[in-house]
Amino acid sequence: MIAKNNYCVIMAGGVGSRFWPFSRNSKPKQFLDFFGTGKSLLQMTVDRFRPLVPIENMLIVTNVRYLETVLQQVPDLTVEQVLCEPARRNTAPCIAYAIAHIKSMVRQRANVDKSVPWDDDRLNANIVVTPSDHLILQEDKFQDAIRRGFEFTGDHDALLTLGMKPTRPETGYGYIQAESEGGIEEGSICKVRAFTEKPELELAKVFVQSGDFLWNSGIFLWNLRAIRAAFREFLPEVVEKFLAGEDSMGTDHEESFIQEMFPTCPNVSIDYGVMEKAKNVYVMPSDFGWSDLGTWGSLYELSEKDENQNVTLHADAMYYDSKGNIVTLPQGHLAVIQGLEDTIVAESDGVLLICKRDAEQQIRQFCMDAEVKYDSKYN
């Protein structure tokens, strides 16, 4: 049975520029079907939470330009469940918007008049916050982890994140150091000692070898009281902006208030703004086949390979004296690859990208350069 006070916030406003040219401003990666399953990453994310959260308690926060795309891909959501950001301001304002909206939902369902003072002790809501572009291979284990997380946050005013056991010294992920004298055990809940954002390779190797560090998945669980208290303590300037329009939340005036106020919010991540500063932060070590599909390299690692470790997606390919490549073209196209190693070959909507896999962190710069040189024609 799904608890009626469980809520899910799905962050779906990014542009996915590291997946350019496959991911574009007009249709970012969260709306794309990477593996030919017939479902986009967003649709897979929504379906993953259906056994855990009532559909009416799901909120998708996205950029205003993607409203229609979200409603097309998830037709059983109402327009009120899609929270539209008029500007990109990172994850902290995104989450602040969602929790302000959830508070209005909780009050409305409790039939409490907005003019009546109502302290946070009465805000009974468990919330999971997740990106829209993750891949989870073992969904049953994932759902068990979320249920354990909900049990914990239901009983504790704590901020919980899911940490993944690192399989390699990845420099594209943040790391969490857990306090655990007996070693990190899957499913346990440990106090967090420190966060480290995207370390250099040598430091990442030390983290992996130590056994004390986990990848930061960016999946968070907390109750409404705890996260509101954390925002008040560490990001009061964001809280004040939303308090100014609290009576507008959940009404016909919400959109106009957000349109005017949201662009004035600071550009700050929830990790930097809250999680790295709070003392009541915990991590649950987890292992359910997780990947942040943030780069071509992560997609390569997850995809089926031929005998020479080449990956072909969507199209056809013939390889000669080539190994370790990832090739994606529109369906019905053929790529003939000779003499290439460890290379990304991606073509979409008039753009062909060819670059080394170990240079993938430069793709965002390639995208920005193309925008400047060709006036957004290829973005």
RAHURA-V792705 format. One record per residue. N is the residue number from 1. RES is the residue in one letter. PSI is psi in degrees with one decimal (none if undefined). OMEGA is omega as a letter, one per 30 degrees, with the letter a starting at -180 (999 if undefined). D_CENTER is the distance of its C-alpha to the mean C-alpha in Angstrom with 2 decimals. Layout:
n;res;psi;omega;d_center
N;RES;PSI;OMEGA;D_CENTER
N;RES;PSI;OMEGA;D_CENTER
This chain:
n;res;psi;omega;d_center
1;M;133.9;a;26.14
2;I;127.9;l;22.97
3;A;133.6;a;23.25
4;K;-15.6;a;23.54
5;N;15.1;l;21.96
6;N;132.2;l;18.56
7;Y;151.1;l;15.82
8;C;129.9;l;12.24
9;V;118.9;a;9.93
10;I;118.9;a;7.28
11;M;116.3;a;5.73
12;A;38.8;a;7.21
13;G;-1.3;a;9.28
14;G;165.3;a;8.78
15;V;-12.0;l;11.79
16;G;44.4;a;10.95
17;S;-20.2;l;14.31
18;R;-9.3;l;14.38
19;F;12.4;l;14.89
20;W;141.0;g;17.76
21;P;0.3;a;20.09
22;F;-41.5;l;18.35
23;S;128.1;a;15.53
24;R;164.3;l;17.28
25;N;-37.2;a;17.03
26;S;-26.7;l;18.64
27;K;86.6;a;16.24
28;P;173.7;a;12.97
29;K;-31.2;a;11.50
30;Q;-17.2;l;9.40
31;F;8.0;a;12.97
32;L;151.8;l;14.71
33;D;98.4;a;16.35
34;F;-32.6;a;16.14
35;F;9.0;l;18.40
36;G;28.9;a;20.93
37;T;-10.4;a;20.16
38;G;0.8;l;20.54
39;K;139.4;l;17.01
40;S;169.6;l;14.05
41;L;-38.3;l;10.56
42;L;-46.3;l;10.02
43;Q;-39.1;l;13.34
44;M;-37.9;l;12.69
45;T;-47.8;l;9.79
46;V;-47.6;a;12.31
47;D;-32.4;a;15.10
48;R;-30.0;a;13.60
49;F;-4.2;a;13.80
50;R;-37.8;l;17.13
51;P;-4.4;a;19.28
52;L;-28.2;a;17.72
53;V;132.8;l;17.41
54;P;140.6;a;19.96
55;I;-31.9;l;18.85
56;E;-11.3;l;20.32
57;N;10.6;l;17.99
58;M;134.3;l;14.74
59;L;137.4;l;13.40
60;I;120.7;l;11.20
61;V;122.8;a;10.77
62;T;172.8;l;11.35
63;N;146.8;a;13.95
64;V;-29.5;a;17.42
65;R;-13.9;a;18.29
66;Y;10.2;a;15.95
67;L;-51.5;a;17.44
68;E;-37.1;l;19.86
69;T;-43.6;l;17.54
70;V;-47.1;a;15.34
71;L;-31.7;l;18.67
72;Q;-39.9;a;20.07
73;Q;-27.4;l;17.38
74;V;76.8;a;17.22
75;P;-14.7;l;20.85
76;D;8.0;l;21.22
77;L;147.5;l;19.16
78;T;163.1;a;21.36
79;V;-28.2;l;20.91
80;E;-19.3;a;20.76
81;Q;-3.6;l;17.50
82;V;108.5;a;15.76
83;L;118.6;a;15.39
84;C;121.1;l;16.04
85;E;126.7;l;15.52
86;P;-12.0;l;18.62
87;A;155.7;l;17.28
88;R;122.0;a;14.18
89;R;25.1;l;14.31
90;N;-173.5;a;11.09
91;T;-27.0;a;9.08
92;A;-52.4;l;12.35
93;P;-35.1;l;14.19
94;C;-48.6;a;11.40
95;I;-37.4;l;11.48
96;A;-40.7;l;15.25
97;Y;-47.4;a;15.70
98;A;-42.8;a;14.19
99;I;-31.7;l;16.34
100;A;-39.5;l;19.31
101;H;-41.8;l;19.06
102;I;-40.1;l;18.83
103;K;-43.0;l;21.83
104;S;-35.3;l;23.75
105;M;-43.6;a;23.04
106;V;-44.8;l;24.32
107;R;-42.5;a;27.37
108;Q;-41.5;a;28.15
109;R;-23.7;l;28.13
110;A;2.1;l;30.37
111;N;43.5;l;32.67
112;V;123.2;l;32.72
113;D;137.6;a;34.12
114;K;-18.3;l;32.05
115;S;-9.2;a;35.24
116;V;126.9;l;35.52
117;P;138.8;a;34.16
118;W;105.6;a;31.54
119;D;164.3;a;30.28
120;D;-16.5;l;26.91
121;D;-18.3;a;28.63
122;R;2.2;a;28.70
123;L;87.3;a;24.99
124;N;92.0;l;24.37
125;A;130.0;l;20.76
126;N;132.6;a;18.23
127;I;133.0;l;14.58
128;V;134.0;l;11.41
129;V;129.8;a;8.13
130;T;145.0;l;4.98
131;P;163.9;a;1.80
132;S;1.1;a;4.93
133;D;27.1;l;5.77
134;H;155.0;l;6.60
135;L;130.2;l;10.33
136;I;117.6;a;12.28
137;L;-32.0;a;15.98
138;Q;84.7;a;17.60
139;E;-30.7;l;16.33
140;D;-44.3;l;19.35
141;K;-38.5;l;18.66
142;F;-47.1;a;15.04
143;Q;-34.6;l;16.50
144;D;-40.1;l;19.23
145;A;-42.0;l;16.96
146;I;-40.1;l;15.27
147;R;-42.8;l;18.88
148;R;-38.9;l;20.07
149;G;-42.2;l;17.40
150;F;-40.0;l;18.54
151;E;-41.6;a;22.10
152;F;-49.4;a;21.57
153;T;-21.7;l;19.97
154;G;-27.9;a;22.59
155;D;-12.9;a;25.28
156;H;138.0;l;23.98
157;D;77.1;a;22.83
158;A;161.6;l;20.29
159;L;117.7;a;16.72
160;L;137.2;l;15.27
161;T;152.9;l;12.45
162;L;128.3;l;12.32
163;G;137.3;a;13.71
164;M;134.9;l;14.35
165;K;121.9;a;17.86
166;P;140.3;l;17.96
167;T;-7.1;a;19.91
168;R;160.7;l;20.61
169;P;76.9;a;20.72
170;E;128.1;l;17.49
171;T;-5.2;a;17.44
172;G;-3.6;a;13.99
173;Y;155.0;l;12.29
174;G;158.8;a;13.01
175;Y;148.2;l;15.54
176;I;127.7;l;16.68
177;Q;122.7;a;20.41
178;A;144.3;l;21.48
179;E;108.4;a;24.92
180;S;104.8;a;26.57
181;E;-34.1;a;30.26
182;G;13.1;a;30.52
183;G;157.5;a;27.64
184;I;124.4;a;24.08
185;E;130.8;a;24.27
186;E;133.7;l;21.62
187;G;-14.0;l;21.06
188;S;166.7;l;22.71
189;I;117.4;a;21.35
190;C;149.6;l;22.17
191;K;145.0;l;22.40
192;V;131.3;l;20.32
193;R;-41.7;a;22.70
194;A;153.3;l;20.63
195;F;142.9;l;17.39
196;T;123.2;a;17.77
197;E;125.3;l;15.52
198;K;74.9;a;15.84
199;P;164.5;l;19.52
200;E;162.1;a;22.25
201;L;-45.1;a;23.21
202;E;-39.1;l;26.17
203;L;-37.7;l;24.36
204;A;-37.5;l;21.59
205;K;-40.7;l;24.57
206;V;-42.5;l;26.02
207;F;-46.1;a;22.90
208;V;-41.1;a;22.81
209;Q;-30.2;a;26.59
210;S;-32.2;a;26.68
211;G;-0.6;a;24.84
212;D;-4.7;a;23.62
213;F;147.7;l;20.16
214;L;153.3;l;16.87
215;W;140.0;l;13.65
216;N;111.1;a;11.03
217;S;-22.0;a;8.24
218;G;12.4;l;6.13
219;I;122.1;a;7.12
220;F;148.0;l;9.93
221;L;141.8;l;13.10
222;W;166.6;l;16.03
223;N;165.0;a;18.82
224;L;-36.8;l;19.39
225;R;-46.9;a;22.30
226;A;-43.6;a;20.62
227;I;-32.9;l;17.71
228;R;-40.5;l;20.27
229;A;-40.1;a;22.62
230;A;-41.7;l;20.20
231;F;-41.2;l;19.51
232;R;-36.1;a;23.28
233;E;-42.1;a;24.04
234;F;-22.5;l;21.70
235;L;58.1;a;20.69
236;P;-28.8;a;23.78
237;E;-30.8;l;23.82
238;V;-43.0;a;20.63
239;V;-44.3;a;22.11
240;E;-37.4;l;25.37
241;K;-41.7;a;23.98
242;F;-33.4;l;22.53
243;L;-31.4;a;25.69
244;A;-25.6;l;27.78
245;G;26.2;a;26.57
246;E;-36.9;a;26.01
247;D;-16.9;l;28.77
248;S;-21.5;a;27.12
249;M;134.3;a;23.95
250;G;12.6;l;24.29
251;T;-179.4;l;27.24
252;D;-13.6;a;28.22
253;H;-3.7;a;27.99
254;E;-46.1;a;24.27
255;E;-45.8;a;23.39
256;S;-36.6;l;26.13
257;F;-46.5;a;25.29
258;I;-40.7;l;21.63
259;Q;-39.7;a;22.92
260;E;-41.4;a;25.32
261;M;-41.4;a;23.51
262;F;-41.8;l;19.83
263;P;-16.2;l;20.72
264;T;-6.1;l;22.68
265;C;149.6;l;19.82
266;P;152.0;l;19.23
267;N;97.7;a;16.43
268;V;141.5;l;14.92
269;S;155.7;l;11.78
270;I;-31.5;l;11.63
271;D;-51.8;a;12.37
272;Y;-41.0;a;15.39
273;G;-32.5;a;16.48
274;V;-57.0;a;16.52
275;M;-37.2;a;15.44
276;E;-13.9;a;17.73
277;K;-30.2;a;20.58
278;A;151.1;a;20.71
279;K;-15.1;a;23.17
280;N;44.1;a;21.92
281;V;132.9;a;18.76
282;Y;160.4;l;18.64
283;V;141.3;l;16.83
284;M;107.5;l;17.23
285;P;130.8;a;17.83
286;S;155.6;l;16.55
287;D;95.0;a;17.26
288;F;31.8;l;16.20
289;G;52.8;a;15.63
290;W;143.9;l;12.02
291;S;133.3;l;10.74
292;D;105.7;a;7.86
293;L;69.2;a;9.45
294;G;-18.0;a;9.57
295;T;164.3;l;13.34
296;W;-32.8;l;16.47
297;G;-41.9;l;17.40
298;S;-35.9;l;14.65
299;L;-40.5;l;15.61
300;Y;-46.0;a;19.20
301;E;-33.3;a;18.89
302;L;-13.8;a;17.72
303;S;155.9;l;20.25
304;E;138.3;a;23.87
305;K;153.5;l;26.36
306;D;-171.6;a;30.07
307;E;-18.6;l;32.83
308;N;20.5;l;32.17
309;Q;28.7;l;28.42
310;N;144.4;l;27.74
311;V;130.7;l;24.85
312;T;126.6;a;25.56
313;L;135.2;l;23.14
314;H;-41.4;a;24.39
315;A;-163.9;l;27.75
316;D;154.2;l;30.73
317;A;146.7;l;31.63
318;M;129.6;a;34.72
319;Y;135.5;l;34.57
320;Y;123.3;l;37.61
321;D;43.0;a;37.71
322;S;145.1;l;33.91
323;K;153.0;l;31.30
324;G;23.5;a;27.69
325;N;156.9;l;26.54
326;I;124.4;a;23.69
327;V;126.1;l;25.04
328;T;126.9;l;23.52
329;L;166.8;l;25.71
330;P;151.3;l;26.17
331;Q;141.0;a;27.74
332;G;-1.3;l;31.50
333;H;154.4;l;31.46
334;L;133.3;l;32.88
335;A;132.7;l;32.18
336;V;115.2;a;35.01
337;I;124.6;l;33.88
338;Q;128.6;l;36.58
339;G;20.7;l;36.47
340;L;144.3;l;32.78
341;E;137.4;l;30.89
342;D;51.2;a;27.25
343;T;146.3;l;26.44
344;I;126.3;l;23.78
345;V;109.7;a;25.55
346;A;130.0;l;23.49
347;E;131.1;l;25.14
348;S;130.1;l;23.83
349;D;49.3;l;25.54
350;G;4.7;l;28.15
351;V;129.1;l;26.28
352;L;122.8;l;27.02
353;L;128.9;l;25.14
354;I;113.5;l;26.91
355;C;159.7;l;25.80
356;K;143.8;l;25.82
357;R;-35.5;a;22.82
358;D;-1.2;l;23.25
359;A;15.2;a;23.06
360;E;-23.8;l;19.66
361;Q;-14.0;l;18.40
362;Q;-9.4;a;21.03
363;I;-37.7;l;19.62
364;R;-39.3;l;17.84
365;Q;-40.0;l;21.34
366;F;-44.8;a;23.01
367;C;-44.9;l;21.01
368;M;-40.4;l;21.98
369;D;-40.4;l;25.54
370;A;-36.4;l;25.86
371;E;-41.0;l;24.80
372;V;-46.0;a;27.51
373;K;-34.3;a;30.14
374;Y;17.8;l;29.80
375;D;51.7;l;28.70
376;S;9.3;a;25.33
377;K;-33.7;a;27.28
378;Y;19.5;a;24.92
379;N;none;999;21.56
